[in-house]
Every structure is written in C-alpha cells, then in structure tokens.
C-alpha cells in the first residue's frame, strides 16, 4: 500500500493537553472491535479505574470528567446497566499495554526526555505508528517504534509490533505487558466479575458485565531475542514480565497478539476456544502476513468508497478521515447492532444509536456497500418489539422507535426532553427504510421486514396525532432535530416526516398487493391490517399541516415559532469558540428564536424536489442567522443547501467547518470519540452538495448537477446506483461518468437526459462548474 501523505493523519508533537483528542482521532477497529489510540505505556498516575457518578445531562453542553488519557476497548453489543444512565456500552479491559523501564526509569511521553517524536495514523491500512528517541537520565539513547492494527481480516484479532534499539549506552530493560481489567466506564464499574487466567499458550482475562455479557480476552508475546518471561498478577491485571540487558546497536523486536470473543458473537460456541484458536492460528503467520491480509480487505473497502480530490492534500486527508472512521466503525456482520454516535471511539453518548444512523450514515453505505446499509435497517427491525414497547409505555399503539436506542430498542435516553419529545426518530427510521428500498428495489426485504415496520410506525402516528374539529390533525408537544426548541406545535420537520411515513405505508401496501396478492394477504392477516385502518392512515397523512408564512414564502419551523422571543446574540454569545448553549439558561433558550440546527433546512435537504428554490432561499436567509450550529450536524446541512442555491462561498465555508469538527486540535473535538454522523455529513456535502447527486428517494434516475468547489482542481468518486457501479469525475471543464456494470443506466445531467451503455463512458462539458452541453 502507498505511504502518500494524503493518507496520513499525524500528530505534530506530543502535548499532554491534546492527548485525549488524539486518542479519538487515532481510533482503529474493524467494526466488531474498536480501540482508542491510547499510548501503549499509558500516562503516569492516570487512574483508569477512578470511580465517580456521571449524571444524565445535555451531552452537547456537558463538561466531561477531566482526564489526560482514557483507554477504550469496545465491542458493540457488550453493555452494562448504569443506575442513572440506563444501558451503556462497556469499556473493556485494556489489552494494548506495554510498559517499559530502562535502568528502572519508566518510559513516559509526559515526563521523559523524548526526541524525534512522530505519531501517525495510516488510514489506507488502519495502522497506528509511533516512533521517537528516548534519552534516559543515565544518558542512554533508545530508539523506540510502536505499530499496531486491528485486523480487518479476522474480527477477533489485535496485532502489535514493538521495536527497540539502543543507539547510545547500555543497561537493563524491563517490560510488563498483558491485559488490564482495572477500567471503568464513565466512572462506573460494570464488571460483575473479572477473572484472570493462564493457559499454556497465552494469558487472559474473562469479564462478565452487570447485564450478563461475557467477554474473554487473551494475549501472547513473541520476541526475536531469547527473553525469559514470567507471568504475574496485580488484582485484575495479568501480564508477562521480563528483564534483561540491552546492548548498544542491537535491535529488539516484540510481537504481541491479542484476541477477543464474547457470548454475543454470532455462531459463538465457546468464547475461550475462539480466543485460543485465533491466537494459535494467527501467531505463526507473522506480523507482515497478518498486516497484508488486513490490508487486502481495506483495499476492497477503499476501492468502492474513496473520494479523491486533486489540488488540496489537506482536504484530501480530512475527507478520507471521515470515510475511514465510517468504514472502521461499521459492524459488517451483525445486524443486531448499529454504529453508535461516537463511532465506538469513546464513552460519550454511552454507545447509543440515534437518528444519525438513517439520515447521515446510511446514505454513505447505501451508495458504496448496500449490504452494510441493509444491516443498519435490519437493526431497526430487530428492535421493533422494543419500539412497540416504547409506544405502549407512552400510551400509544404501534411502534415508537427510541431516541437513544440500544440492544432491545427500548428507550435508553435518561433526559425527559429528548426521550419524550424527539418523536421524529420514528419517521426517520422509515425514511431510511424507504431510501434503502428505492435504491435497491429489494422487494423481498419489504415483504419480510419493511412492511411490518411501516404499518407499526404508521399506527403510532395515527394514535399520536390530535384530531381537530375541521378534520385536520395536529402534532403537539414535539421537539424537532433543533433541540433548542422543545414542546412545539406542528413542527414542520416532524409533521412532514410523519406524512411521509403514512404515505409510504399506503404505497408499500399497493406495491406488495401488485407484486403478490397471496403474500400480501398473508401479511395483512399477520398484522391484523384492515382496509379501514389504511384509510385512516390516508386521512391523517393528508390532514397533517406544514406551517408556512405565505407572505414571506417561508416554511415555519413550527406553528408557534413566530411567538418565540428574539434574542440578542451579540449581547449573550460572548465567546464564539464555545457553544451558544453555555451562555444562556435552558429556560431562556427554550422560549427564544435560537436554533441548535435548522429543522426546515434539514427537511429541505431530504426533500429538495418538494420545495421551490424561493422557499429554500427564504428558509436559508431566515434561519441561518439565528442558528448557533452547536450541533455537529448543522454545518453539513447548510453546506448542501448553499450548494443547491448556488451560494458557492457559503457552501465552501460550511464544508470547511464540517471537515474540521473532529480534526480541529484547538477544539479537541475527538476527545470523547468521533462525531460519526458528521463523517456522513462530509460525504453527503460532496456527493449531494458539490456533485449535486440526487438520492433514490428524490429521483428515479441518476441526476447530477455538479459545481466544483474553488479549493479543488478535480473531484472523483465511485457511486453505486441501483446495482450499477459507476465512477464519477469532474473538474471545471468536463464531467465524466463511467459505467462499469453490465446494464444500462439512465442519467440526467442538468436538464439533459442520457442513456449510459454497459462498460462505457459519458463525457459532458462544464462551464463555471455547471454542465451545459455534451460531446
């Protein structure tokens, strides 16, 4: 694989106050297993088992517990039960530790004399590398290199290589390395038991969480020098230890393999045996072979997802950074879990799944790897019973998907504002479901899973609405995506998505009846679905209103939004480097015209064909000045809308904010994990924004209307359209679409329609970023 700089995210120099941020930035994983980029030797005197009680709070504005470093080992689905926070993803024992002493002086980035320091993540093959020269108190100089990766070829495997060489002097080396169970999750001990064990071939730790999840971790070490290793235990920490002389100019290499298995693994027979088989099978292959096997899988992933930008290496890296973390955190083989809000790279948001999944993450996978998209929708089907329980808990029929979802789908959000009122999540799930169906035409999926989801969610909406005397329907007590406006009436985003939910339930019924009247009848009987109920869906769908000020051609955020008070941003928001929410009380925020993100613009991003250009422009001009962008999802939405409005400068400015959310070292954005939905926003800003590609809900044929951003000379990307793999490339002069599939593709570019034959290319001319004619 290449070592080009635009694949490399590097840390300029070690700064302890930036350490947690880079732990998030440098997270590695394969979907099944993810680890933060913590230093192998850790940070001296940083207690990873410190216990404290984290309270339910607004996570966006919460000041997290201060730590210089936070280990992180996560297997999605391995959860515990917190007394206040409900179900949480558990931080597992650390298996990456490698503690070193030279003449009894501990290796420490914070306290030692370190020179020639380099640490970088190679996103192309997901290896984390660190090298430096350690100058000891005794005057010796030791060259140290760490390299590690989580295997993309073997779900259970972690691989480390440590190289050491004395450049000057000699002395005694001591190493301690194993698995450390002295870890807490958000200050809480979720291990009901933690047992160390010794096998003849390896050592390990077995933990059971307080929700009954069992995890076995094992490790072994090999060296190119004849070190004698002893096995020791210190509480929940088991490790190999060795001590011996180090000679000048002699190289020492150590390979550490670790493996993880759980009782939740699909097709799991015995966690211990899985760990043992993994270690014994993989150890003889050697580091280079294991890396090559992992690289080959990464190559396949990049081939169908990499966006290439010519003329700006910094932005190329930033874009790949977002793609990398989506690829890394995707649970490829298990539809019982999804991608949590921090991409399995930190403890914030407690490992929960939000509307991010369907609205911001799903499109990337749908147009690059539809099997992964299918799994994300299957997760929602697998939690449908939990959604039904949520509806019952709130006194409604049907299925109400959780604002913060976990293993069962029952509501896990401990904050009443969001848990009770962000009901748009139910229709967001349906938008994702229908998006998948429109992009794949997977009628079997609709029969086996999707139709049931559509009907049960529709039942929720007809029991949640309030029928007025004039035959229209209201949705009151609603919080839209804009979490700074609670308990609103007829929120435009929520009402529109609820209408969509009801309409698609009817459309699916018609489609399935035409496809197979026999199978449709069986489904109707199974769901106890009557014609009267379908007619009720239609009445409610058509009777839900979308508030609009006709005089201003303005879609209102909610029917009551204009009654909110104006707020003086200049007077209140004294430091724009910090979120607006830190400067105003929640009470004042909730009754003022200040948005965390703009609901109406998000709505228009999903349904651009349903609104006029004037409505979109009016909405942008009205809402953007009162939008704080405290939500990480806000900049990408604004970038896309600005692109569609031809506002190139604004589109580019918001795009630069989007790519900087996790990479901005000054803001330490990745300290508690990756803003993974924003990573999806980066992809959409390019594909739907700058390239002007309409999604499969918005168009039956592939539509493009590209405009090249000024920071690029050329953009290119692979794109899967209804089973056909395409390569799309454009600059300021031409647009090229290559069809690598064996079937025709109908394309609309600007106002011109084309038929692209199998294994052929279409080239059109561009003028100032817009297509005008064809060759």
JOMO-V494154 format. One record per pair of residues at least 12 apart in sequence whose C-alpha atoms are under 8 Angstrom apart, sorted by sequence separation. I is the first residue (numbers start at 1). J is the second residue. If there is no record, write none. Layout:
{{I,J} {I,J}}
This chain:
{{24,36} {25,37} {77,89} {78,90} {118,130} {119,131} {131,143} {132,144} {148,160} {194,206} {195,207} {204,216} {205,217} {229,241} {230,242} {307,319} {340,352} {341,353} {387,399} {388,400} {390,402} {476,488} {477,489} {478,490} {479,491} {481,493} {547,559} {572,584} {604,616} {639,651} {662,674} {692,704} {693,705} {716,728} {717,729} {726,738} {727,739} {744,756} {745,757} {763,775} {23,36} {24,37} {76,89} {117,130} {118,131} {131,144} {132,145} {147,160} {148,161} {181,194} {194,207} {204,217} {205,218} {229,242} {261,274} {307,320} {340,353} {341,354} {387,400} {388,401} {476,489} {478,491} {480,493} {638,651} {639,652} {662,675} {691,704} {692,705} {693,706} {716,729} {726,739} {727,740} {744,757} {745,758} {23,37} {117,131} {118,132} {131,145} {146,160} {147,161} {193,207} {194,208} {204,218} {228,242} {261,275} {306,320} {329,343} {339,353} {340,354} {362,376} {385,399} {387,401} {475,489} {476,490} {480,494} {639,653} {661,675} {691,705} {692,706} {715,729} {716,730} {725,739} {726,740} {743,757} {744,758} {22,37} {23,38} {74,89} {116,131} {117,132} {130,145} {131,146} {146,161} {147,162} {192,207} {193,208} {203,218} {204,219} {227,242} {228,243} {260,275} {329,344} {338,353} {341,356} {384,399} {386,401} {387,402} {403,418} {404,419} {474,489} {475,490} {601,616} {639,654} {691,706} {692,707} {714,729} {715,730} {724,739} {725,740} {726,741} {743,758} {74,90} {116,132} {117,133} {129,145} {130,146} {146,162} {191,207} {192,208} {193,209} {202,218} {203,219} {227,243} {259,275} {403,419} {474,490} {475,491} {478,494} {638,654} {639,655} {690,706} {691,707} {714,730} {715,731} {724,740} {725,741} {742,758} {74,91} {115,132} {116,133} {129,146} {130,147} {145,162} {146,163} {191,208} {192,209} {202,219} {203,220} {227,244} {306,323} {326,343} {384,401} {402,419} {433,450} {661,678} {690,707} {691,708} {714,731} {724,741} {739,756} {741,758} {742,759} {20,38} {73,91} {74,92} {114,132} {115,133} {128,146} {129,147} {144,162} {145,163} {191,209} {192,210} {202,220} {305,323} {325,343} {339,357} {358,376} {601,619} {636,654} {690,708} {713,731} {714,732} {724,742} {739,757} {740,758} {741,759} {72,91} {73,92} {114,133} {115,134} {128,147} {129,148} {144,163} {145,164} {190,209} {191,210} {201,220} {259,278} {338,357} {357,376} {358,377} {403,422} {600,619} {601,620} {635,654} {636,655} {690,709} {702,721} {713,732} {724,743} {739,758} {740,759} {72,92} {73,93} {114,134} {115,135} {127,147} {128,148} {143,163} {144,164} {190,210} {259,279} {390,410} {403,423} {475,495} {635,655} {658,678} {659,679} {739,759} {740,760} {750,770} {46,67} {73,94} {113,134} {114,135} {127,148} {128,149} {143,164} {144,165} {258,279} {389,410} {390,411} {620,641} {724,745} {738,759} {739,760} {750,771} {46,68} {48,70} {72,94} {112,134} {113,135} {127,149} {142,164} {143,165} {257,279} {386,408} {387,409} {401,423} {403,425} {635,657} {636,658} {708,730} {738,760} {739,761} {749,771} {750,772} {46,69} {48,71} {71,94} {112,135} {113,136} {126,149} {127,150} {142,165} {143,166} {385,408} {386,409} {387,410} {400,423} {402,425} {430,453} {635,658} {658,681} {659,682} {708,731} {738,761} {112,136} {126,150} {142,166} {143,167} {181,205} {383,407} {385,409} {386,410} {401,425} {402,426} {430,454} {658,682} {706,730} {708,732} {737,761} {738,762} {43,68} {141,166} {142,167} {178,203} {179,204} {383,408} {384,409} {386,411} {401,426} {567,592} {598,623} {616,641} {736,761} {737,762} {43,69} {140,166} {141,167} {142,168} {178,204} {179,205} {257,283} {301,327} {382,408} {383,409} {400,426} {565,591} {566,592} {567,593} {598,624} {632,658} {736,762} {737,763} {42,69} {107,134} {140,167} {141,168} {225,252} {383,410} {399,426} {430,457} {564,591} {565,592} {566,593} {567,594} {655,682} {736,763} {56,84} {140,168} {141,169} {224,252} {225,253} {401,429} {506,534} {564,592} {565,593} {566,594} {595,623} {617,645} {735,763} {736,764} {55,84} {56,85} {139,168} {140,169} {223,252} {224,253} {380,409} {564,593} {598,627} {616,645} {632,661} {734,763} {735,764} {54,84} {55,85} {139,169} {140,170} {223,253} {224,254} {427,457} {597,627} {655,685} {734,764} {735,765} {38,69} {54,85} {105,136} {205,236} {223,254} {426,457} {506,537} {595,626} {596,627} {597,628} {734,765} {735,766} {38,70} {105,137} {222,254} {223,255} {255,287} {506,538} {561,593} {594,626} {595,627} {596,628} {597,629} {605,637} {613,645} {733,765} {734,766} {38,71} {205,238} {221,254} {222,255} {593,626} {594,627} {595,628} {596,629} {597,630} {733,766} {37,71} {38,72} {102,136} {204,238} {221,255} {222,256} {503,537} {594,628} {595,629} {596,630} {597,631} {732,766} {733,767} {36,71} {103,138} {203,238} {221,256} {326,361} {502,537} {503,538} {596,631} {602,637} {605,640} {731,766} {732,767} {733,768} {35,71} {36,72} {203,239} {220,256} {221,257} {502,538} {597,633} {598,634} {601,637} {605,641} {732,768} {733,769} {735,771} {35,72} {36,73} {219,256} {220,257} {338,375} {461,498} {597,634} {601,638} {604,641} {732,769} {734,771} {34,72} {35,73} {179,217} {219,257} {220,258} {338,376} {502,540} {503,541} {596,634} {731,769} {34,73} {35,74} {179,218} {219,258} {337,376} {502,541} {33,73} {34,74} {179,219} {196,236} {218,258} {219,259} {332,372} {335,375} {601,641} {33,74} {34,75} {178,219} {195,236} {196,237} {197,238} {217,258} {218,259} {331,372} {334,375} {335,376} {338,379} {461,502} {499,540} {500,541} {557,598} {33,75} {178,220} {194,236} {196,238} {217,259} {218,260} {330,372} {333,375} {336,378} {337,379} {499,541} {557,599} {636,678} {32,75} {33,76} {217,260} {332,375} {335,378} {336,379} {458,501} {498,541} {499,542} {557,600} {632,675} {702,745} {704,747} {32,76} {216,260} {217,261} {335,379} {457,501} {458,502} {556,600} {633,677} {637,681} {640,684} {701,745} {702,746} {703,747} {704,748} {705,749} {31,76} {215,260} {216,261} {499,544} {555,600} {633,678} {636,681} {640,685} {644,689} {701,746} {702,747} {703,748} {704,749} {705,750} {23,69} {215,261} {216,262} {336,382} {632,678} {636,682} {639,685} {643,689} {701,747} {702,748} {703,749} {704,750} {20,67} {23,70} {215,262} {335,382} {336,383} {454,501} {458,505} {643,690} {701,748} {703,750} {20,68} {214,262} {215,263} {354,402} {355,403} {454,502} {496,544} {580,628} {633,681} {636,684} {637,685} {640,688} {641,689} {644,692} {19,68} {20,69} {213,262} {214,263} {354,403} {380,429} {495,544} {579,628} {581,630} {636,685} {640,689} {643,692} {19,69} {20,70} {213,263} {214,264} {353,403} {354,404} {454,504} {455,505} {495,545} {496,546} {580,630} {639,689} {640,690} {17,68} {213,264} {353,404} {354,405} {454,505} {495,546} {579,630} {16,68} {352,404} {353,405} {377,429} {352,405} {353,406} {182,236} {352,406} {399,453} {451,505} {492,546} {42,97} {181,236} {182,237} {216,271} {351,406} {377,432} {423,478} {490,545} {491,546} {492,547} {40,96} {41,97} {180,236} {181,237} {215,271} {216,272} {377,433} {421,477} {422,478} {423,479} {424,480} {490,546} {491,547} {40,97} {41,98} {42,99} {180,237} {218,275} {398,455} {399,456} {400,457} {421,478} {422,479} {423,480} {424,481} {451,508} {490,547} {652,709} {39,97} {40,98} {41,99} {179,237} {180,238} {217,275} {218,276} {398,456} {399,457} {421,479} {422,480} {451,509} {652,710} {40,99} {41,100} {178,237} {179,238} {180,239} {216,275} {220,279} {397,456} {398,457} {422,481} {178,238} {179,239} {219,279} {352,412} {398,458} {399,459} {400,460} {555,615} {178,239} {218,279} {398,459} {399,460} {418,479} {553,614} {554,615} {648,709} {707,768} {708,769} {177,239} {178,240} {374,436} {397,459} {398,460} {417,479} {446,508} {553,615} {707,769} {176,239} {177,240} {305,368} {373,436} {397,460} {492,555} {706,769} {707,770} {44,108} {96,160} {176,240} {177,241} {304,368} {396,460} {492,556} {493,557} {554,618} {555,619} {643,707} {706,770} {43,108} {175,240} {176,241} {304,369} {418,483} {421,486} {447,512} {492,557} {553,618} {554,619} {705,770} {706,771} {41,107} {42,108} {43,109} {44,110} {175,241} {176,242} {397,463} {421,487} {431,497} {491,557} {492,558} {552,618} {705,771} {41,108} {43,110} {174,241} {175,242} {396,463} {427,494} {473,540} {491,558} {492,559} {103,171} {104,172} {174,242} {175,243} {266,334} {381,449} {388,456} {396,464} {472,540} {490,558} {491,559} {102,171} {103,172} {104,173} {174,243} {337,406} {359,428} {381,450} {384,453} {391,460} {417,486} {424,493} {428,497} {431,500} {475,544} {489,558} {490,559} {102,172} {103,173} {104,174} {173,243} {174,244} {337,407} {355,425} {358,428} {362,432} {366,436} {370,440} {424,494} {427,497} {431,501} {434,504} {473,543} {474,544} {488,558} {489,559} {102,173} {172,243} {173,244} {336,407} {354,425} {358,429} {378,449} {423,494} {427,498} {430,501} {472,543} {473,544} {474,545} {488,559} {489,560} {101,173} {102,174} {172,244} {173,245} {359,431} {381,453} {447,519} {471,543} {472,544} {473,545} {488,560} {100,173} {101,174} {172,245} {173,246} {355,428} {358,431} {359,432} {366,439} {424,497} {427,500} {472,545} {488,561} {100,174} {101,175} {171,245} {172,246} {202,276} {355,429} {358,432} {424,498} {427,501} {462,536} {100,175} {170,245} {171,246} {358,433} {452,527} {462,537} {99,175} {100,176} {170,246} {171,247} {447,523} {98,175} {99,176} {170,247} {98,176} {99,177} {169,247} {170,248} {459,537} {462,540} {98,177} {169,248} {201,280} {458,537} {97,177} {98,178} {166,246} {168,248} {96,177} {97,178} {166,247} {167,248} {168,249} {96,178} {97,179} {166,248} {167,249} {95,178} {96,179} {97,180} {165,248} {166,249} {95,179} {165,249} {166,250} {94,179} {95,180} {165,250} {166,251} {93,179} {94,180} {165,251} {93,180} {94,181} {164,251} {165,252} {93,181} {163,251} {164,252} {92,181} {93,182} {94,183} {163,252} {164,253} {609,698} {93,183} {163,253} {608,698} {37,128} {92,183} {162,253} {163,254} {607,698} {91,183} {161,253} {162,254} {91,184} {161,254} {162,255} {16,110} {26,120} {91,185} {161,255} {14,109} {15,110} {26,121} {90,185} {160,255} {161,256} {159,255} {160,256} {29,126} {159,256} {160,257} {28,126} {159,257} {28,127} {158,257} {159,258} {28,128} {90,190} {157,257} {158,258} {157,258} {158,259} {26,128} {157,259} {14,117} {156,259} {157,260} {13,117} {156,260} {485,589} {486,590} {13,118} {156,261} {484,589} {485,590} {12,118} {82,188} {484,590} {485,591} {493,599} {11,118} {12,119} {485,592} {492,599} {493,600} {496,603} {10,118} {11,119} {82,190} {492,600} {10,119} {11,120} {81,190} {485,594} {493,602} {10,120} {80,190} {484,594} {485,595} {493,603} {9,120} {10,121} {484,595} {492,603} {8,120} {9,121} {71,183} {93,205} {483,595} {484,596} {8,121} {9,122} {482,595} {483,596} {8,122} {9,123} {482,596} {483,597} {7,122} {8,123} {482,597} {7,123} {34,150} {481,597} {482,598} {7,124} {33,150} {481,598} {482,599} {481,599} {3,122} {90,209} {156,275} {480,599} {29,149} {30,150} {28,149} {29,150} {30,151} {157,278} {2,124} {28,150} {29,151} {30,152} {33,155} {95,217} {156,278} {157,279} {1,124} {29,152} {32,155} {33,156} {1,125} {31,155} {32,156} {95,219} {30,155} {161,287} {159,287} {80,209} {81,210} {79,209} {80,210} {81,211} {78,209} {80,211} {54,186} {79,211} {80,212} {49,182} {50,183} {51,184} {53,186} {54,187} {80,213} {48,182} {49,183} {50,184} {52,186} {53,187} {79,213} {48,183} {49,184} {51,186} {52,187} {53,188} {78,213} {48,184} {51,187} {52,188} {78,214} {50,187} {51,188} {49,187} {51,189} {151,290} {151,291} {153,293} {154,294} {152,293} {153,294} {149,291} {152,294} {151,294} {152,295} {153,297} {152,297} {152,298} {186,347} {185,347} {95,258} {125,294} {125,295} {124,295} {125,298} {124,298} {125,299} {124,299} {124,302} {78,264} {77,264} {123,320} {123,321} {123,324} {76,331} {91,347} {439,696} {89,347} {438,696} {439,697} {77,336} {438,697} {77,337} {76,337} {89,350} {435,696} {76,338} {88,350} {89,351} {435,697} {87,350} {88,351} {89,352} {434,697} {88,352} {76,344} {75,344} {74,344} {74,345} {72,345} {72,346} {76,351} {441,722} {439,721} {440,722} {439,722} {440,723} {59,348} {59,349} {1,295} {34,328} {34,329} {31,327} {30,327} {31,328} {32,329} {30,328} {31,329} {29,328} {30,329} {31,330} {32,331} {28,328} {29,329} {30,330} {31,331} {32,332} {30,331} {31,332} {6,313} {5,313} {6,314} {9,317} {8,317} {35,344} {36,345} {6,316} {7,317} {34,344} {35,345} {36,346} {6,317} {34,345} {9,321} {7,320} {361,676} {361,677} {364,680} {360,677} {363,680} {27,345} {360,678} {361,679} {87,406} {361,680} {364,683} {357,677} {360,680} {361,681} {364,684} {24,345} {356,677} {360,681} {363,684} {24,346} {348,672} {360,684} {87,412} {346,671} {347,672} {348,673} {86,412} {346,672} {347,673} {85,412} {86,413} {345,672} {346,673} {85,413} {86,414} {345,673} {346,674} {85,414} {344,673} {345,674} {77,407} {84,414} {342,672} {343,673} {344,674} {342,673} {343,674} {342,674} {343,675} {341,674} {342,675} {343,676} {341,675} {342,676} {341,676} {340,676} {341,677} {322,659} {319,659} {318,659} {318,660} {315,659} {318,663} {325,674} {326,676} {368,718} {325,676} {368,719} {367,719} {368,720} {326,679} {367,720} {322,676} {325,679} {326,680} {366,720} {367,721} {322,678} {323,679} {58,415} {322,679} {323,680} {56,414} {57,415} {322,680} {56,415} {322,682} {323,683} {322,683} {319,682} {319,683} {312,711} {311,711} {312,712} {311,712} {310,712} {311,713} {309,712} {310,713} {311,714} {309,713} {310,714} {309,714} {310,715} {309,715} {308,715} {309,716} {307,715} {308,716} {307,716} {308,717} {307,717} {306,717} {307,718} {305,717} {306,718} {305,718} {304,718} {305,719} {303,718} {304,719} {61,579} {61,581} {61,582} {60,630} {60,631} {25,662} {25,663} {21,665} {25,670} {24,670} {25,671} {18,665} {21,668} {23,670} {24,671} {20,668} {21,669} {22,670} {23,671} {24,672} {25,673} {21,670} {22,671} {24,673} {25,674} {18,668} {20,670} {21,671} {24,674} {20,671} {21,672} {19,671} {20,672}}
